Amino acid sequence: MDLWQLLLTLALAGSSDAFSGSEDSSKEPKFTKCRSPERETFSCHWTDEVHHGTKNLGPIQLFYTRRNTQEWTQEWKECPDYVSAGENSCYFNSSFTSIWIPYCIKLTSNGGTVDEKCFSVDEIVQPDPPIALNWTLLNVSLTGIHADIQVRWEAPRNADIQKGWMVLEYELQYKEVNETKWKMMDPILSTSVPVYSLKVDKEYEVRVRSKQRNSGNYGEFSEVLYVTLPQMNQFTCEEDFYFPWLLIIIFGIFGLTVMLFVFLFSKQQRIKMLILPPVPVPKIKGIDPDLLKEGKLEEVNTILAIHDSYKPEFHSDDSWVEFIELDIDEPDEKTEGSDTDRLLSSDHEKSHSNLGVKDGDSGRTSCCEPDILETDFNANDIHEGTSEVAQPQRLKGEADLLCLDQKNQNNSPYHDVCPATQQPSVIQAEKNKPQPLPTEGAESTHQAAHIQLSNPSSLANIDFYAQVSDITPAGSVVLSPGQKNKAGMSQCDMHPEMVSLCQENFLMDNAYFCEADAKKCIPVAPHIKVESHIQPSFNQEDIYITTESLTTAAGRPGTAEHVPGSEMPVPDYTSIHIVQSPQGLILNATALPLPDKEFLSSCGYVSTDQLNKIMP
Amino acid sequence: RVAPGSLLLLLVSNLLLCHSVAPLPICPGGAARCQVTLGDLFDRAVVLSHYIHNLSSEMFSEFDKRYTHGRGFITKAINSCHTSSLATPEDKEQAQQINQKDFLSLIVSILRSWNEPLYHLVTEVRGMQEAPEAILSKAVEIEEQTKRLLEGMELIVSQVHPETKENEIYPVWSGLPSLQMADEESRLSAYYNLLHCLRRDSHKIDNYLKLLKCRIIHNNNC
């Protein structure tokens, strides 16, 4: 029993002690904060608890000391101002404030030290918040969704920035109004900063606080600045919806009126020409196609004589002419599709086919004979034998079509000009193919010549330009009928011997031609007598016969002698080696043997560079 | 009020705060050929002093954290710094009252007086067992930059007060023996004191230079 009582007493005593102790400890004043806002004054605050514990603490006092010169005086002085900083505070004005001198303060109550603290003023610097926050709009994004603003403020008034006593750095924070977390920006030394990418439709809050650089703590935040960005979206949307009907009507009427006037005051043709402009027609400068239509060869001669070395010898007996087989009996022969198809036996129809160059639209349409060149000049599949075989036939046909096609006169706006152009193709007679056409070669020469002679007027009807559609192995050129071919004239005039050169007639505007064609042509060196004439002027014009080969290779007579006995497939088009106007053209004969299969098969388009590679 | 030179200050100080970056010598060709303006000289000086103070603060913090934290050194070691004999302004009013020429001489004296302590600090820390690399590197850097700052200040003085006679009087530091004491406590206390003084003096120099810059260059309107 005694033991229990003892324990109980002890417990009670202990608890009472504990209570009293806690009360006492909770009532002791402590320093809460010392702060210097501008490094010129500072103040210290402490807690003040109402104490009604057993102990009577008495009035609280603050004593401070600071080290002067080299001595730690330990002389405690009482707080000079208990009032200015409020309750439970001590205010040290500037005369009591030294910067690089450490202070110690202590709080006493009833003579007993309650709390003590040592510091230097720089450590307790906490600037006032910045003032005069404002913002300006920098720009708005193109979408109108985001905007940038520039926030400006001023340093707190009591911080002496001007004299350099304080150097402050600032921290800006912002957030949307309904958010809880502030976004912080890095500390900056200047008093304005851009805030990027704020959403236009949201309202933002911005606040700034300052701190002395390198020491002290951040001060309080400034007042919150509310940023409401102007809602530009709505305006733009409204503008979008505003459809300018009036303007549309006015301009529509205006445009219609203009068009009406255009229609009224212009002929139909002109409009058609405006809308669908014709493909430029190859022509020689100074030569009027109409002149040729009229068939006045003398005038044409004189005109062509302007160009260098133009020999107005349309009617010369050259091999070109010789090999032309006229097929006058079939007026609509050209309408039956490819002449070469007709010339060739049916099984060879396709064989020859895709020689030459796909010439696109140029030239053909200008001749207004779209159906003439239905023959596939694609050099996709060139079969040497068959193609060669096909050559003469087709050439013949083309030549026929081109030069001595009186029947074409009605159809083509341009008259066939040159029968002689057909001849080169027919030189292919040496091909040794048991084709009706090649065998006719020799005869056709005469025939052609005969025809030519017999049809002097036909020359007038011959188109000024003729597209070479095929090349005989002999190097003669088969020209497409009904084509304007100014070089065709010269072709016609060429001596048959010159036809030997394989002519790779790469079409005018596009410098693409079949490699196979190019290759084929090179070794094919018909025994065309090379004339020394060169027609450089032709180079500049848009002619069907390619101008690349219009080189001054006057020294190609050797090739001319070469008899194309090989099974060289003759392409549809050969580059003109020499233009011997009016005799005709010497076409480049590729020196290569049968080109590689892939070369042949790759025939489609060959660039000029490739051609130059192929050609010797 | 942000002076135009503050941009330069900011830029250079940003560079400096990447600790390993040090500013170039102000006049590589020799002081005689220098044509730097006074404003630029002050800008450079402020940047240097700011840098040195940053380093000193960091060095002190690291030392304290590592060796003396929580051991009450601050109360014990608020001793005299060897520069305390100099009559340095302790608050703004005093700083405003001191005249320009004396102010500049004062700064130069403080800088000169720290040449030797810094040299010994580096030597001693380097010779320490387990020399703390962070502290050592900062000490080396501070020593280097203080020399540069001293050169710059001498240039400024020669421009602002060319007639000033070279005054070589400066407080002498005699704390080397205490740095080498056998007793670790005493030794640590000596280091603590030295670093504390260094931090304080570097802060003073930084502050004084900023005051002078605003006074001389910007006419009290920074």
HADDOCK unambig.tbl for C-alpha pairs under 7 A between the chains (distance, minus, plus):
assign (segid A and resid 69 and name CA) (segid B and resid 84 and name CA) 6.26 0.50 0.50
assign (segid A and resid 70 and name CA) (segid B and resid 80 and name CA) 5.10 0.50 0.50
assign (segid A and resid 70 and name CA) (segid B and resid 84 and name CA) 6.69 0.50 0.50
assign (segid A and resid 98 and name CA) (segid B and resid 90 and name CA) 5.16 0.50 0.50
assign (segid A and resid 98 and name CA) (segid B and resid 91 and name CA) 5.22 0.50 0.50
assign (segid A and resid 99 and name CA) (segid B and resid 90 and name CA) 5.51 0.50 0.50
assign (segid A and resid 99 and name CA) (segid B and resid 91 and name CA) 5.68 0.50 0.50
assign (segid A and resid 100 and name CA) (segid B and resid 90 and name CA) 6.18 0.50 0.50
assign (segid A and resid 100 and name CA) (segid B and resid 200 and name CA) 6.68 0.50 0.50
assign (segid A and resid 161 and name CA) (segid B and resid 222 and name CA) 6.51 0.50 0.50
assign (segid A and resid 162 and name CA) (segid B and resid 1 and name CA) 6.72 0.50 0.50
assign (segid A and resid 162 and name CA) (segid B and resid 214 and name CA) 6.95 0.50 0.50
assign (segid A and resid 162 and name CA) (segid B and resid 220 and name CA) 5.52 0.50 0.50
assign (segid A and resid 162 and name CA) (segid B and resid 221 and name CA) 4.45 0.50 0.50
assign (segid A and resid 162 and name CA) (segid B and resid 222 and name CA) 4.40 0.50 0.50
assign (segid A and resid 163 and name CA) (segid B and resid 211 and name CA) 5.82 0.50 0.50
assign (segid A and resid 163 and name CA) (segid B and resid 214 and name CA) 5.46 0.50 0.50
assign (segid A and resid 163 and name CA) (segid B and resid 215 and name CA) 6.52 0.50 0.50
assign (segid A and resid 163 and name CA) (segid B and resid 220 and name CA) 4.81 0.50 0.50
assign (segid A and resid 163 and name CA) (segid B and resid 221 and name CA) 6.27 0.50 0.50
assign (segid A and resid 163 and name CA) (segid B and resid 222 and name CA) 6.31 0.50 0.50
assign (segid A and resid 164 and name CA) (segid B and resid 210 and name CA) 5.37 0.50 0.50
assign (segid A and resid 164 and name CA) (segid B and resid 211 and name CA) 4.79 0.50 0.50
assign (segid A and resid 164 and name CA) (segid B and resid 214 and name CA) 5.72 0.50 0.50
assign (segid A and resid 164 and name CA) (segid B and resid 222 and name CA) 6.53 0.50 0.50
assign (segid A and resid 165 and name CA) (segid B and resid 207 and name CA) 6.88 0.50 0.50
assign (segid A and resid 165 and name CA) (segid B and resid 211 and name CA) 5.99 0.50 0.50
assign (segid A and resid 190 and name CA) (segid B and resid 2 and name CA) 6.78 0.50 0.50
